[in-house]
């Protein structure tokens, strides 16, 4: 087992928890979806000028990342990843989302500018833990 890409998340969890085996180099996955914007409110409850762009990671990919996350996670269940969209690589954290039973990949302005991305664009992200 040199790569966990494509492995069943439950198999990975079994290998780790029951047999004491860890994933050799983490995993690598791709996920395609639309970029969306989150806009919050400031302390006074008024719309904030700040917004964040995300790609939502769900389904089997989210399950595989969850299985690979122990030992690679941080506060609030975030998971350290290396991400790539187009030709741009960066290191970031995926944030867990209970609403979608998956993760949110933040796409910062420098990435969007370099790749010419905007809200609603469908992108394919490569993720490695």
KASUL-V717524 format. One record per pair of residues at least 24 apart in sequence whose C-alpha atoms are under 6 Angstrom apart, sorted by the first residue. I is the first residue (numbers start at 1). J is the second residue. If there is no record, write none. Layout:
BEGIN
I/J
I/J
END
This chain:
BEGIN
9/63
9/64
9/67
13/67
26/129
27/128
27/129
28/127
28/128
29/126
29/127
30/125
30/126
31/124
31/125
32/123
32/124
33/122
33/123
34/120
34/121
34/122
35/119
35/120
35/121
36/119
36/120
53/106
53/107
54/104
54/105
54/106
54/107
55/104
55/105
56/103
56/104
57/102
57/103
58/102
62/102
81/128
81/129
82/127
82/128
83/126
83/127
84/125
84/126
85/125
END
